[in-house]
């Protein structure tokens, strides 16, 4: 059974760096066939795809946010970390950690989400 | 990359069929058979209901079906039920090897 859980600060000051951790179980991030992505959703707004890393360390980023994002596999095979530099109040959102298979277009497993508020 | 375009809202009565469109470009929807659809209830994480244009994950009702023509993908919900009252999002793989979501559609069951 695949499960994912997001963790990190709930409140971040503008201009600071946000670090979110996704801790998962039910799979290991060691093969090119499996990936973990971050997707966010501002309150009342649409989903936005942020970044994806596959088990072979193949990384992809949202072009408009690429300069601010870094996605890495954690120290264990069961974690993925997302950092976002220079946060702004518009980055206030629920951040989701998700799982996908390389040959599928769908993100079949999602964490519950973690609300991050950017405010002084 | 620009968000895929969906109608803001679609409504229907129980038992009816509705279709939600998702319009992109040749660099995303039109270029790949990698379109997915998600259902989201308020306060919950999205749920995958269609992947690879027209495939259903195990456990998803046959009332949900997907298709694509050119740069427009579609989700059809047949036999509309009260439980289908939710937000729906499409997504697509893109030529930049990333993914992009749609603007979202609120489905109201009257």
Interface residues (C-beta under 8 A of the other chain):
Chain A: X37 X39 X46 X47 X48 X49 X52 X60 X61 X62 X63 X64 X96 X104 X105 X106 X107 X108 X110 X111 X112 X113
Chain B: X1 X3 X32 X33 X34 X35 X36 X38 X45 X46 X47 X48 X50 X51 X52 X53 X57 X89 X91 X92 X93 X96 X97 X98 X99 X100 X101 X102 X103 X104
